[in-house]
Amino acid sequence: MAEKIRVMIVDDIPETREQLRKLLSFDPDIEVVAMVGSGEEAVSTVTKTIPDVILMDINLPGIDGITATGKVVELIPTVQVIMLSVQGETDYMRRAMMAGARDYLTKPPSADELLDTIHRVFKLRQKMQTGPLSPATLGAARGGQATPTIRQGKVITLYSPKGGTGCTTTAVNVSIAMQAMLGTDYKICLVDTNLQFGDVVIFMKLQPSRTLTDLAQHAQDLDPDLFNTILVPHSSGVKVLAAPQSPEEAEIFQEGGVEDTGANSRLKTILNFARQEYDYIIIDTAHQVDDILLATLDLSDLFLIVTRPTIPEIRGARQFVELLQKLNYSFDRIGLVINSVDNKRMGIQPEAIERAMMPAIVHIPLDERIALKAANYGVPLIIQNAKTPLGQAIAGLAKSIHSRLTEAPPEQEDTANDTQRRGGGLGRLL
């Protein structure tokens, strides 16, 4: 019989404790081993019951949930605390993460959300107990300071001047294809920077409770726990940094100002932090040239322009390439993706587009049935259609991106040299 997940419930309201107990009773893999009504009781009980997971209310009589979390984690370092609160403010979330909480849910959580979170953090606990000692763990075991793993993730941005080209579909499916190709040793982050009308979560059937908005106000003091708590996990292993849930929430990014290059300061800071945590950061974008796009342009190791074989879209893509030339943007960082290619129909052939612009990295074939079904059901096409010509083209694009970015050692650049990539800000040109 599989090991059951031992759960302790900490809430000062008896009815709430009982409701949570009944909800958890529907999962045969979960066993509630204790229910207490205060932080002091949680601290005194945790060493007797040894729970795997604690559901901790943040507002408790006596010592609050955040203080209690710090104490129980000190007593049992492997215990996974899920903080529950009626308040969804980022400040509470950050304080909870700093105290040692593994996740933060707004009350009342849905049954699926709560059960999924419990199972996910339990898997993290198992890794802490049975996984090989990492340098960080070894340093802590010896009483020394942990040595963090320093990444310098690659940034891939997908952009199209026109809507409806399949930019979001490509970004979503390439992210999943790269995760499948590279395995769990690589961390893939998909960022939706279409701040007003982003659709990435719809294409992946996700319901995020936290978005880029939650990071924006803390852009200058980010830490790994806060950052990774905001991201939404997808079943493929890809982590998603979702766009704001409403257009007005995007206004917070305008409060941070822009750099001399014209790039949005807050978004650029967030993306720079993401590079330290993830191996590949894949960015979906809106269809305008503004400070948000320029932030991604400054940091991109590869900037993919997506177009379909139609005159308006080709014209827009060419105009954008010309703009990049004016900005002195390095062409070895640009790639062309031609989507919806159908050689059986009369129309512009991809070879003609390449002659007018540049060689394409990939020709993605047209398959409206698969693409529409995937978008409407929220199931990325690469999951169920990997062996189709469409799926193989997406997988080929993922392989080409990885090969292109690992063929040679990257240039040693820092953010101070971002402007050299494109010769200055957009404002002086337009």
C-alpha positions in Angstrom: 0.0 0.0 0.0 1.3 3.4 -0.9 2.4 5.7 1.9 -0.4 8.1 3.0 0.2 11.8 3.2 -0.1 12.8 6.9 -1.8 16.2 7.3 -2.2 18.5 10.3 -4.9 21.2 10.2 -4.3 24.4 12.1 -7.3 26.8 12.3 -8.9 28.6 15.3 -12.4 28.0 14.0 -13.7 24.5 14.7 -16.2 24.5 11.8 -13.4 25.3 9.4 -11.2 22.5 10.7 -14.0 20.1 10.3 -14.8 21.3 6.8 -11.2 20.8 5.7 -11.1 17.4 7.3 -14.2 16.3 5.4 -12.8 17.6 2.2 -9.5 15.7 2.7 -11.4 12.5 3.5 -12.4 12.2 -0.1 -8.8 11.5 -1.0 -7.7 8.0 0.0 -4.1 8.9 -0.1 -4.5 11.6 2.7 -4.8 11.0 6.4 -5.5 13.8 8.8 -3.4 13.1 11.9 -4.1 16.2 14.0 -6.4 19.2 14.2 -5.5 22.1 16.5 -6.8 25.6 17.0 -3.7 27.7 17.8 -0.1 28.2 16.8 1.1 27.1 20.2 -0.7 23.8 19.8 0.7 23.3 16.4 4.3 23.8 17.7 3.7 21.4 20.7 1.9 18.8 18.6 4.1 18.7 15.5 6.9 16.6 17.0 4.4 14.1 18.4 2.4 13.5 15.2 5.2 14.2 12.6 2.9 15.4 9.8 4.1 15.5 6.2 2.0 18.6 5.4 0.5 21.3 7.6 -2.5 23.4 6.5 -1.8 26.6 8.5 -4.3 29.5 8.9 -2.4 32.8 8.9 -4.6 34.5 11.5 -4.4 32.6 14.8 -4.8 33.6 18.4 -1.5 33.9 20.3 1.3 33.4 17.9 0.1 33.9 14.3 0.5 31.4 11.5 3.6 33.0 10.1 5.4 32.8 13.4 4.1 29.2 14.0 5.4 28.2 10.6 8.9 29.3 11.4 8.8 27.3 14.6 7.5 24.1 13.2 9.9 24.2 10.2 12.7 24.7 12.7 11.6 21.6 14.6 10.9 19.5 11.5 12.8 20.9 8.5 11.0 18.5 6.0 7.5 19.5 7.0 5.6 21.2 4.1 3.5 24.1 5.3 0.6 25.4 3.1 -0.5 28.8 4.4 -4.3 29.6 4.2 -5.5 33.1 4.4 -8.6 35.2 3.4 -6.0 37.9 2.4 -4.3 37.4 -1.0 -1.9 40.3 -0.7 1.6 39.7 -1.9 3.2 41.0 1.3 1.5 38.3 3.3 2.6 35.7 0.8 6.2 36.9 0.9 6.3 36.8 4.7 4.9 33.3 4.7 7.4 32.1 2.2 10.3 33.7 4.2 9.0 31.9 7.3 9.3 28.6 5.5 5.8 28.0 4.0 5.9 26.0 0.8 2.7 27.5 -0.8 0.0 30.0 -0.1 -3.7 29.6 -0.9 -6.5 32.1 -0.5 -9.4 30.9 1.6 -11.6 29.1 0.8 -9.5 27.1 -1.7 -11.3 24.9 -4.2 -11.1 21.1 -3.5 -9.0 20.5 -6.6 -6.6 23.4 -5.8 -6.1 22.2 -2.2 -5.7 18.5 -3.0 -3.3 19.2 -5.9 -1.2 21.5 -3.7 -1.0 18.9 -0.9 0.2 16.2 -3.4 2.7 18.6 -5.0 4.3 19.7 -1.8 4.4 16.1 -0.5 6.5 15.2 -3.6 8.9 18.0 -2.7 9.2 16.5 0.8 10.0 13.1 -0.6 12.8 14.7 -2.7 14.2 16.4 0.4 14.3 13.1 2.3 15.5 10.7 -0.4 17.2 12.8 -3.0 21.0 13.0 -3.3 22.7 15.7 -1.3 23.0 18.9 -3.4 25.8 21.4 -2.8 23.4 23.6 -0.9 22.2 20.7 1.3 25.7 19.5 1.9 26.8 23.0 2.9 23.9 23.3 5.4 24.6 19.8 6.8 28.1 20.8 7.6 27.0 24.0 9.2 28.3 26.2 6.4 26.5 28.5 4.1 24.6 27.0 1.2 26.1 27.5 -2.2 23.3 28.5 -4.6 23.1 27.3 -8.1 23.7 30.2 -10.4 22.0 30.0 -13.8 22.1 32.3 -16.7 19.0 31.2 -18.5 18.4 31.8 -22.2 15.6 34.1 -23.2 13.5 33.3 -26.3 10.9 35.9 -27.3 8.1 35.2 -29.9 6.6 38.2 -31.5 4.2 39.0 -34.4 3.2 42.5 -35.4 -0.3 41.1 -36.3 -2.7 39.1 -34.2 -3.9 35.7 -35.2 -0.6 34.4 -36.5 -0.3 31.6 -34.0 2.3 33.3 -31.8 0.8 32.2 -28.5 0.1 28.6 -29.8 3.8 28.4 -30.9 5.1 29.8 -27.6 3.0 27.4 -25.5 3.8 24.3 -27.5 7.5 25.0 -28.0 7.8 25.4 -24.2 6.3 22.0 -23.6 8.3 20.4 -26.4 11.5 21.7 -25.0 10.6 20.4 -21.5 9.9 17.0 -23.0 13.0 17.0 -25.0 15.4 18.2 -22.3 13.8 16.4 -19.3 13.4 17.4 -15.7 17.1 18.5 -15.3 16.1 21.6 -17.2 13.7 24.3 -15.9 11.5 25.9 -18.4 9.5 29.1 -17.7 6.8 30.5 -20.0 6.1 34.2 -19.5 3.0 35.9 -20.9 3.9 39.6 -21.4 0.7 40.4 -23.2 -0.2 42.3 -20.1 -3.7 43.4 -21.1 -5.1 40.5 -23.0 -2.8 37.5 -22.4 -4.2 34.1 -23.3 -1.4 31.6 -22.4 -3.4 30.3 -19.3 -6.4 29.6 -21.5 -4.3 27.7 -24.1 -3.0 25.6 -21.2 -6.2 25.3 -19.2 -4.8 26.9 -16.1 -6.5 29.0 -13.5 -3.8 31.1 -11.8 -4.5 32.8 -8.5 -1.3 34.8 -8.9 0.2 36.7 -11.9 2.9 39.1 -13.0 1.0 41.8 -11.1 1.9 40.2 -7.9 5.6 40.4 -8.7 5.6 43.9 -10.1 5.4 45.7 -6.8 8.2 43.6 -5.4 10.4 43.7 -8.5 13.4 45.3 -6.6 13.4 42.8 -3.7 12.6 39.5 -5.3 13.7 36.2 -3.8 13.4 32.6 -5.1 10.6 31.5 -2.8 8.4 34.5 -3.7 9.2 34.2 -7.4 8.5 30.5 -7.7 5.3 30.8 -5.6 3.8 33.1 -8.2 4.4 30.8 -11.1 1.7 28.3 -12.1 2.8 24.7 -12.7 1.6 22.9 -15.8 1.4 19.1 -15.9 4.1 19.1 -18.6 6.6 20.5 -16.1 6.6 24.0 -17.6 6.1 26.8 -15.1 3.9 29.7 -16.3 4.2 33.3 -15.3 0.7 34.5 -16.2 -0.4 37.9 -17.5 -2.5 40.1 -15.3 -6.1 38.9 -14.9 -7.6 42.2 -16.1 -6.3 45.0 -18.3 -6.3 47.6 -15.5 -4.0 45.5 -13.4 -1.3 46.0 -16.1 -1.0 49.7 -15.2 1.3 48.8 -12.3 4.1 48.3 -14.8 3.9 51.9 -15.8 4.7 53.0 -12.3 8.2 51.8 -12.4 9.2 53.9 -15.3 11.4 53.1 -18.3 15.1 52.9 -18.8 17.2 55.0 -21.2 16.8 52.3 -23.8 13.0 52.6 -23.6 12.6 49.3 -21.8 10.1 48.8 -19.0 12.1 48.8 -15.8 9.9 46.5 -13.7 9.5 43.8 -16.4 13.1 43.8 -17.2 14.1 43.3 -13.6 11.6 40.4 -13.3 13.0 38.8 -16.4 16.5 39.2 -15.3 15.6 37.4 -12.0 13.9 34.6 -14.0 17.2 34.0 -15.8 18.8 33.1 -12.5 16.1 30.5 -11.7 15.4 28.9 -15.1 17.4 27.5 -18.0 15.0 28.7 -20.7 12.6 31.6 -20.4 10.1 31.6 -23.3 8.1 34.8 -23.7 4.8 35.4 -25.5 4.2 39.0 -26.4 1.5 41.5 -27.4 1.4 42.8 -31.0 2.7 46.4 -30.4 6.1 47.9 -30.1 6.3 49.5 -26.7 8.4 49.6 -23.5 7.2 46.1 -22.6 8.5 44.6 -25.9 11.7 46.5 -25.7 12.4 45.0 -22.2 12.2 41.5 -23.8 14.2 42.7 -26.8 17.1 43.8 -24.6 17.3 40.4 -22.9 16.5 38.0 -25.7 19.2 35.5 -26.8 16.8 34.6 -29.6 14.0 36.8 -31.0 11.5 34.8 -33.1 9.3 36.7 -35.6 6.2 34.7 -36.4 4.3 35.3 -39.6 1.9 33.5 -41.9 2.0 33.5 -45.7 -0.4 36.4 -46.2 0.5 39.9 -47.6 -0.5 42.0 -44.5 1.4 39.7 -42.1 4.5 39.5 -44.3 4.5 43.3 -44.7 4.2 43.8 -40.9 7.0 41.3 -40.3 9.3 43.0 -42.8 8.6 46.4 -41.3 9.5 45.1 -37.9 12.8 43.6 -39.2 13.6 47.0 -40.7 13.0 48.6 -37.4 15.4 46.2 -35.8 18.0 47.2 -38.4 17.5 50.8 -37.4 18.0 49.8 -33.8 21.2 48.0 -34.8 19.9 44.8 -33.3 22.2 41.9 -33.9 20.8 39.6 -36.7 22.3 36.5 -35.2 19.7 36.9 -32.5 16.8 37.0 -34.9 14.9 34.0 -36.3 11.9 33.7 -38.6 9.0 31.2 -38.1 6.6 30.8 -41.0 3.3 29.4 -39.7 0.3 27.9 -41.4 2.2 26.7 -44.5 0.0 24.8 -47.0 1.7 23.8 -50.2 -1.5 22.4 -51.6 -3.2 25.7 -51.9 -2.5 28.7 -54.1 -0.7 31.4 -52.2 2.7 32.8 -51.2 5.2 30.1 -50.8 7.6 30.1 -47.8 10.6 30.3 -50.1 9.4 33.6 -51.4 9.0 35.0 -47.9 12.6 33.8 -47.1 14.0 35.6 -50.2 12.3 38.8 -49.0 13.4 38.5 -45.4 15.7 35.8 -44.2 15.9 32.0 -44.0 13.3 30.5 -41.7 14.1 28.3 -38.8 10.9 26.3 -39.4 7.9 26.0 -41.7 4.9 25.0 -39.5 2.3 23.3 -41.6 -1.4 24.4 -41.6 -3.7 22.1 -39.6 -6.7 24.2 -38.5 -8.6 21.3 -37.0 -5.8 20.3 -34.6 -4.9 23.9 -33.7 -8.5 25.0 -33.1 -9.4 22.0 -31.0 -6.3 22.5 -28.9 -7.1 26.2 -28.3 -10.8 25.6 -27.5 -10.1 22.7 -25.1 -7.0 24.2 -23.5 -4.9 21.1 -24.3 -1.7 22.0 -26.1 -1.5 20.3 -29.4 2.0 18.9 -28.8 0.6 16.7 -26.0 -1.9 14.7 -28.1 -0.5 15.3 -31.6 3.2 15.0 -31.3 3.5 12.5 -34.2 1.5 14.6 -36.7 3.4 16.9 -39.2 2.3 19.9 -37.0 3.6 18.3 -33.8 6.8 17.3 -35.5 7.4 20.8 -36.8 6.9 22.2 -33.3 9.3 19.6 -31.9 11.8 20.5 -34.6 11.6 24.1 -33.7 12.3 23.3 -30.0 15.4 21.3 -31.1 16.6 24.0 -33.4 16.3 26.6 -30.6 18.3 24.5 -28.2 20.9 23.7 -30.8 21.3 27.3 -31.8 21.7 28.6 -28.3 24.2 25.9 -27.2 26.4 25.6 -30.2 28.9 28.2 -28.9 29.6 29.8 -25.5 27.4 32.9 -25.0 29.0 36.3 -25.2 29.8 37.8 -21.8 27.3 40.6 -21.5 25.6 42.3 -18.6 22.5 44.5 -18.5 24.6 47.6 -18.9 25.4 46.5 -22.4 21.8 45.8 -23.4 21.6 49.1 -25.3 24.6 48.0 -27.5 22.4 45.2 -28.8 20.1 47.6 -30.5 21.9 51.0 -30.5 19.6 52.9 -28.1 16.0 53.6 -27.3 13.1 53.5 -29.6 12.0 57.0 -28.7 14.8 58.7 -30.7 13.7 56.9 -33.9 9.9 57.4 -33.8 
